[in-house]
């Protein structure tokens, strides 16, 4: 990848946000260098089949990052706390930022979460703020931050255990009637591509990428209207769920319930969606997304 090429180095390329970014960029004719620890994995090979260049690197190995950044001017960075832990996420995020600084990257798009405020009490939100501030305040990198809401895929993707999580514990803790912000993973990829295509507009900005606001009850009703059946849910005792999945998810859902109780996002829905459409004009609503899943046989 030459420095003058229309190319992007994509971290997390076999995950949700990075994978969506890689696929969308490839579809638009960009050159994608996909970072993976295992180039032979099924997901990595699927990206290679679409035209991605695979590069083996580890965010905990700065030397491997130096090679991955060779000839790169644009990068999408995202880390996964569920794999590395929150301290590992901070460490890896800083390693990527350091490599970007050394390489002279002209635009870094960072996949974040939460509301961009420190000390929420949700570790995997707070650690992202640490990385954001490091990139901007300490390194002075040209950064755009994208913050999606809960993925719509939580409702259907088996990797997220929908009966237990989205349709079981989430409404139990957050409530069936509480309006929630939602984001389709494909929309994240589209937004990232749009941002890279217009760096002058987006460098230095944060994007709260929310595609819809809907309660779990409304999501349940939409699911039934489209599939003809209610989604199956299992509500376990919280203590048992914590033993199975760890306390992080419950901590996040409880924070979300408190945050939404103090902030009327229904009242702000129009403004939120308008701001998000600036980055991704074709945002999916929950109903639109469920229909697309149904048509694609994901339901």
Buried (B, 14 or more C-beta within 10 A) or exposed (E): BEEEBEBBBBBBBBBBBBBBBBBBBBEEEBBBBBBBBEBEEEBBBBBBEBBBEBBBBBBEBBEBBBEBBEBBBBBBBBBBBEEBBBEBBBBBBBBBBBBBBEBEBBBBBBBBBBBBEEEBEBBBBBBBBBBBEBBBEEBEBBBBBBBBBBBBBBBBBEEBBBBBBBBBBBBBBBBEEBBBBBBBBBBBBBBBBBBBEEBEEBBEEBBBBBBBBBBBBBBBBBBEEBBEEEBEBBBBEBEEBBEEBEBBBBBBBBBBBEBBEEEEBBEBBEEBBEBBBEBBEEBBBBBBBBBBBBEEEEB
